[in-house]
Amino acid sequence: MAQIIPNDSAAFPNVEIAWNFFIMKGMGEAAISAAIGNNQQESFPRMDPTTRQANNGPGRGICQWVIPPHGTRFTNLEIFAGQRGTNWDDLITQLEFMWREMNTPDIHQRMRGVANWNDGGAYMRALERVGAKPLPNGFQDFLVMTDVKEATIILEAAFFRSGGNRNDRRIAFAEAVYARFGTKKTSSKKKKEEPVFQIGSKVRIKPGSNWMIIPPRPVPAWALPAIYRIDALVDKRAVLNTDGINSPISTDDLELVV
């Protein structure tokens, strides 16, 4: 498969700044990755707040807010920056403005796919067009999504509204961000299964284990090679079929013999 985003695309300094910013806002990691992945596509790929759309297009900044007469979002960004005493091309100002825009009834309704008025199904069609699933609780559901791809798609549909333009790159950027900064990653490898002990199981005492009596004492060398049977088992404490070991021993100190 051809590479569609630059190597180490999540290593740009502004990506980490945005990650930490959204963490402080309480966003979930998949939602943050989705936001940044979309930002990187809009300001390819460094999240440069000074970005201007190619070919003298109307888009500006990390969200490509459009200038008049194409829309009012960039004008609103300029007003917001003026109120903060900053410029429109300041990264934190743009992140704060993006956060404010996402927390509006408009975005909430778009993510639900249902407007508060009769929109003729336009919001739902916008989601269906890019394969996004509507969220019953709108933006609040988005914040706690766990699927990076789905979060990226619905944020594009509801907030960036490019009609799905280069969603493949948006998703790739988002997944790279999650791989670099996420802490709740799941592995495709199966977790090592914990042994299941039960009455009648054949077991061996692990080398270096301690008796589970008070005070603990090292298991004698003569006991290690032997194979025992569990005669009783209560709360992870096993009684073995031997007079030499007549006190309960923790199953953490045992290994199953197959």
C-alpha positions, -999 to 999 in steps of 0.1 A, spaced: 0 0 0 14 34 -10 23 57 19 -2 85 22 12 106 50 48 116 59 70 95 82 67 105 119 37 127 111 28 128 148 63 141 158 56 177 148 58 200 179 23 215 173 8 180 174 20 174 209 9 209 220 -26 201 206 -27 167 223 -19 183 257 -44 211 251 -73 187 244 -62 164 273 -67 194 296 -101 199 282 -111 164 292 -114 148 257 -109 111 253 -78 99 234 -97 87 203 -115 120 200 -82 140 204 -66 118 177 -95 125 154 -93 162 160 -56 164 153 -58 140 124 -83 163 107 -62 194 117 -32 179 100 -51 173 68 -64 208 68 -29 223 75 -9 196 60 10 182 78 25 203 106 -7 218 121 6 252 110 -18 279 123 -6 303 95 -17 279 68 -36 295 39 -55 274 14 -37 266 -18 -44 285 -50 -56 316 -30 -85 296 -16 -106 310 13 -94 286 40 -72 297 69 -55 281 99 -56 245 113 -94 242 106 -93 262 73 -119 286 86 -132 305 55 -130 342 49 -159 363 35 -178 361 13 -175 323 16 -185 323 52 -182 339 86 -161 315 106 -128 332 99 -143 365 109 -155 350 141 -120 337 147 -105 371 143 -131 386 167 -123 358 192 -85 365 189 -91 402 194 -110 396 226 -80 375 238 -54 401 228 -38 377 203 -37 373 165 -58 349 145 -27 328 135 -18 320 172 -20 282 177 -35 282 212 -61 308 201 -71 286 172 -73 255 195 -95 275 220 -117 287 192 -120 252 177 -130 239 212 -156 266 215 -170 258 181 -172 221 188 -192 228 220 -221 244 202 -257 231 196 -249 231 158 -221 205 161 -241 185 186 -271 182 162 -249 174 132 -233 145 152 -268 133 161 -278 136 124 -309 154 135 -315 191 136 -338 210 159 -358 220 129 -370 202 98 -337 201 78 -351 176 53 -327 150 65 -297 170 54 -277 163 86 -283 125 84 -274 124 47 -241 143 55 -232 114 79 -243 87 56 -224 102 27 -191 94 44 -202 63 63 -204 80 97 -227 66 124 -249 91 142 -243 96 179 -275 96 200 -259 121 225 -240 141 199 -208 158 210 -209 141 245 -207 107 228 -179 119 205 -158 129 235 -157 93 248 -155 74 215 -129 46 215 -126 39 177 -102 64 162 -114 58 126 -151 63 134 -143 94 155 -122 109 127 -150 104 101 -178 118 122 -158 149 132 -150 155 96 -186 152 86 -200 174 114 -173 200 119 -148 202 90 -174 193 64 -151 186 35 -175 161 20 -151 133 30 -121 148 11 -90 127 18 -106 109 47 -79 82 41 -52 107 51 -73 121 80 -76 86 94 -39 78 89 -29 110 106 -52 103 135 -40 67 139 -4 79 139 -12 104 167 -29 77 187 0 53 183 24 80 195 5 95 224 -24 71 233 -22 52 266 -53 29 261 -40 11 230 -52 -25 224 -29 -51 210 -38 -75 182 -18 -101 201 -39 -122 225 -31 -117 261 -15 -146 279 -42 -166 295 -41 -170 332 -39 -206 344 -71 -221 358 -67 -241 390 -93 -264 402 -96 -294 425 -78 -324 410 -54 -302 390 -18 -315 388 6 -288 399 42 -281 406 56 -255 430 74 -227 413 111 -223 420 118 -194 444 82 -195 458 74 -190 495 50 -210 516 18 -191 521 20 -195 559 32 -170 586 61 -164 586 68 -174 549 97 -198 545 115 -209 513 102 -240 496 127 -268 503 146 -282 473 131 -316 477 97 -303 470 104 -286 437 105 -315 413 75 -332 427 41 -332 411 11 -328 434 -27 -328 432 -50 -301 445 -73 -316 471 -90 -284 482 -91 -249 469 -105 -218 486 -98 -182 475 -67 -190 455 -52 -211 484 -47 -247 476 -42 -278 498 -20 -304 481 -22 -342 485 10 -345 505 18 -347 542 50 -327 536 30 -297 524 -1 -296 546 -7 -258 548 -26 -239 520 -3 -225 494 -12 -196 471 -19 -206 435 4 -177 425 32 -201 437 20 -230 416 22 -239 380 -1 -263 362 13 -295 349 -2 -305 316 
